[in-house]
Structure formats: C-alpha cells, structure tokens
C-alpha cells in the first residue's frame, strides 16, 4: 500500500489565490520531508527540505515567501503556494526518507494549474 | 556538489529487445545511487539502489544496474523489455553528508514498441 499520500491530487486555482498541498507519511514518522517540482517533460527539482520543529531549508533560487512550508507534525508537511501565478503551474511531489535508510518514498504528486 | 547526467533523453526499443539507459554522475564524496521509474501523472517508484557492496544491483521488474566507480557510471539494463516498461526513468544521486537529498538526472523516456 501507499507509504506517502498527497492531497489534493490535482487543483485548479485562479491567479492571485493561494493553494495548500498536504504530504502525509502513512507508515512511519518523519522529521524530514522533501518537496520537489516537476515541469512537463522535465526532471524533478528539489525545492526545499521540510524540518519538523524548525524552519524549512530552501534550495537556491526558491522563494521562501512564495512557497511556504510547514512541518505540522511528524507525519504531515504542507506546501502553500501563495499568490499563485500561471508560471507556478507544475507537478509538485513530496518525498519522505526512512530514518536509517537512504531510501525515499515519494508521494503520488499534485498537479497544480493556475489560470 | 553532485550532479547526474542521463545521456539519452529518449530511447525507443522494440518489445523483447534488451535496453540500457545510461547514467553518469559526478561527486567529490561517496554517493548512493538510485534509479526511479515514473508513469504518467504519478509519483516515483524505486527500481533499485546502490549503497555499498556488490556493484551489480538487481531491482524490481527484471531491471539491474552496475555501479562503476572508475567510470562514475550507473547504467540501467533489462535483457528483454515489455510494453508495460514504457515510462520515464530517472537516475538520482544522494551524498552521505546531504541529509538524504536527491539530485536527479534529466530523465530518459523509454518507449517500447510492439
């Protein structure tokens, strides 16, 4: 069964609005989760590391005020795209590393379309 | 810093033929290597991983990969592909001192034709 879930699986929003995406670890607790974005026909780009109990760590070039990350609990991280614009349309994927292992489990992804 | 290069953006192949998807990496530290598969509009599924030990790694769905440290390569192979193997394949690297962060290659689209 699924180890990581994401909600919603797809969302359409109007330009200027904010959208929240949830990532849940179903099988184990996670102090760290990762957020990636993927444009059509392209690879995954790491956006940020979500850290339970502290601020997220953003990769270079990612606007932290636009992509708000909250690691609400040991099983939940949320990504909020604030004041979304059409260029934010993308596939957002989270992953959860299993502690003590270098393996990561990926969520099914969230397709965001900003009109 | 680490980087990953997948040498082929698209690989068309006929059903039951062998296939090799190429991956080269660069890193100044020891790395862990992975191959993931992505079907349309889905997340990623782990095919196989190299952490240490034997350089020939066997994964799911009949795939295998060989870690070659001298050539900094981790090519993915399958002796006989099926139509259902049509998907996007990603090679990824993680350095031991990076907290598990994965750096992905550009992806290779495998298209299996009947």
Interface residues (C-beta under 8 A of the other chain):
Chain A: X4 X6 X32 X34 X42 X43 X44 X45 X46 X49 X91 X93 X95 X97 X102 X103 X104 X106 X107 X108 X109 X111
Chain B: X32 X36 X41 X42 X43 X44 X45 X46 X49 X51 X90 X94 X96 X99 X100 X101 X102 X103 X104 X105 X106 X107
